[in-house]
Amino acid sequence: MAIAKSKRLAVVARLAALREQQQLIRLQQSQAALQQNQHSLDRLVSYKDDYAAGIGVSVGEKGDAANGVAVNDLQNFSRFMNDLSYATDLQQQQLDRASDACQLDNDRWSQLHARQRRLEELVEVRRRDELHREAIRADRENDDRWNALHQTLKVR
């Protein structure tokens, strides 16, 4: 006898559920990477702000080169701030890429999730149809038996 359509669809639904779970894991990894990139950017920005504020206070206290701030120190500070700005820009780019990847993974998971739910619903509909058909078949068999028994009793 052929395998019931609901059972064949159930296999497809299980495969869809596995694909959905795999994509969910990828999505969770993307979200973790996004959070890590955001955290790194936040730390860089905080460090840059703290460093700039700290140097600003010390320059403000000392005044100018005549009061102890060397031009070389200001150039080093400027170079270091430029390096921090460059690192911040790179981290922002990484964050943007991680955000894009996370969005793509989320979109893919949403599609797989919706497909898997539709397959589950289809399996359930097929099962109900098969049960209904089986019940009708059993009723007909019972009716046929009853009619045969009734005919046998009439003949006697």
C-alpha positions as CSV (number, residue, x, y, z in Angstrom):
1,M,0.0,0.0,0.0
2,A,1.2,3.5,-0.8
3,I,2.4,5.8,2.0
4,A,-0.3,8.3,3.0
5,K,0.2,11.8,1.7
6,S,0.2,13.2,5.2
7,K,3.1,11.0,6.2
8,R,5.1,12.0,3.1
9,L,4.4,15.7,3.8
10,A,5.4,15.1,7.5
11,V,8.8,14.1,6.3
12,V,9.1,17.3,4.2
13,A,7.8,19.3,7.2
14,R,10.5,17.7,9.5
15,L,13.2,18.7,7.0
16,A,11.8,22.2,6.8
17,A,11.9,22.3,10.6
18,L,15.5,21.3,10.6
19,R,16.4,24.0,8.1
20,E,14.5,26.5,10.2
21,Q,16.5,25.5,13.3
22,Q,19.8,25.7,11.4
23,Q,18.9,29.2,10.2
24,L,17.8,30.2,13.7
25,I,21.3,29.2,15.0
26,R,22.9,31.3,12.2
27,L,20.6,34.2,13.2
28,Q,21.6,33.9,16.8
29,Q,25.2,33.9,15.8
30,S,24.7,37.0,13.7
31,Q,22.9,38.7,16.6
32,A,25.8,37.9,18.9
33,A,28.3,39.2,16.4
34,L,26.2,42.4,16.0
35,Q,26.2,42.9,19.8
36,Q,29.9,42.3,20.0
37,N,30.6,44.8,17.2
38,Q,28.3,47.3,18.9
39,H,30.0,46.8,22.2
40,S,33.5,47.3,20.6
41,L,32.3,50.5,18.9
42,D,30.8,51.8,22.2
43,R,34.1,51.1,23.9
44,L,36.1,52.9,21.2
45,V,33.9,55.9,21.3
46,S,33.9,56.0,25.1
47,Y,37.7,55.7,25.1
48,K,38.1,58.4,22.5
49,D,35.8,60.8,24.4
50,D,37.5,60.0,27.8
51,Y,40.9,60.5,26.3
52,A,39.9,63.8,24.6
53,A,38.3,65.1,27.8
54,G,41.4,64.1,29.8
55,I,43.8,65.8,27.5
56,G,41.6,68.8,27.2
57,V,41.7,69.2,31.0
58,S,45.4,68.9,31.2
59,V,46.0,71.3,28.2
60,G,43.5,73.7,29.8
61,E,45.3,73.6,33.1
62,K,48.8,74.1,31.6
63,G,47.8,76.7,29.0
64,D,50.0,76.8,26.0
65,A,53.6,75.8,25.1
66,A,55.0,78.5,27.3
67,N,53.2,77.0,30.2
68,G,54.5,73.4,29.6
69,V,52.5,72.0,26.6
70,A,54.9,71.1,23.9
71,V,54.0,71.3,20.2
72,N,55.2,67.7,19.9
73,D,52.7,66.6,22.6
74,L,49.9,68.3,20.7
75,Q,51.0,66.6,17.5
76,N,51.1,63.2,19.2
77,F,47.7,63.9,20.7
78,S,46.3,64.9,17.3
79,R,47.8,61.8,15.6
80,F,46.5,59.5,18.3
81,M,43.0,61.1,18.0
82,N,43.1,60.6,14.2
83,D,44.0,57.0,14.8
84,L,41.2,56.6,17.2
85,S,38.8,58.2,14.7
86,Y,40.0,55.8,12.0
87,A,39.6,52.8,14.3
88,T,36.1,54.1,15.2
89,D,35.2,54.4,11.5
90,L,36.4,50.9,10.7
91,Q,34.5,49.5,13.7
92,Q,31.4,51.4,12.4
93,Q,31.8,49.7,9.0
94,Q,32.1,46.3,10.7
95,L,29.0,47.1,12.7
96,D,27.1,48.0,9.5
97,R,28.2,44.8,7.8
98,A,27.2,42.8,10.9
99,S,23.8,44.6,11.0
100,D,23.2,43.8,7.3
101,A,24.2,40.1,7.8
102,C,21.9,39.9,10.8
103,Q,19.0,41.4,8.8
104,L,19.6,38.9,6.0
105,D,19.7,36.0,8.4
106,N,16.5,37.3,10.1
107,D,14.7,37.6,6.7
108,R,15.8,34.1,5.7
109,W,14.7,32.6,9.1
110,S,11.3,34.4,8.8
111,Q,10.8,32.8,5.3
112,L,11.8,29.4,6.5
113,H,9.7,29.7,9.7
114,A,6.6,30.7,7.6
115,R,7.2,27.8,5.2
116,Q,7.6,25.3,8.0
117,R,4.4,26.5,9.6
118,R,2.5,26.2,6.3
119,L,3.8,22.7,5.9
120,E,2.7,21.7,9.4
121,E,-0.7,23.1,8.7
122,L,-0.9,21.2,5.4
123,V,0.1,18.0,7.1
124,E,-2.6,18.5,9.7
125,V,-5.2,19.2,7.0
126,R,-4.1,16.0,5.1
127,R,-4.3,14.0,8.3
128,R,-7.8,15.2,9.0
129,D,-8.9,14.5,5.4
130,E,-7.4,10.9,5.6
131,L,-9.1,10.3,9.0
132,H,-12.4,11.6,7.6
133,R,-12.1,9.4,4.5
134,E,-11.2,6.4,6.7
135,A,-14.2,7.0,8.9
136,I,-16.4,7.2,5.8
137,R,-14.9,4.0,4.5
138,A,-15.4,2.3,7.9
139,D,-19.1,3.5,7.9
140,R,-19.6,2.1,4.4
141,E,-18.1,-1.2,5.4
142,N,-20.3,-1.4,8.5
143,D,-23.3,-0.5,6.3
144,D,-22.4,-3.2,3.8
145,R,-22.1,-5.8,6.6
146,W,-25.4,-4.7,8.2
147,N,-27.1,-4.9,4.8
148,A,-25.5,-8.3,4.1
149,L,-26.6,-9.5,7.5
150,H,-30.1,-8.1,7.0
151,Q,-30.4,-9.7,3.6
152,T,-29.3,-13.0,5.1
153,L,-31.9,-12.8,7.8
154,K,-34.6,-11.9,5.2
155,V,-33.8,-14.9,3.1
156,R,-34.3,-17.3,6.0
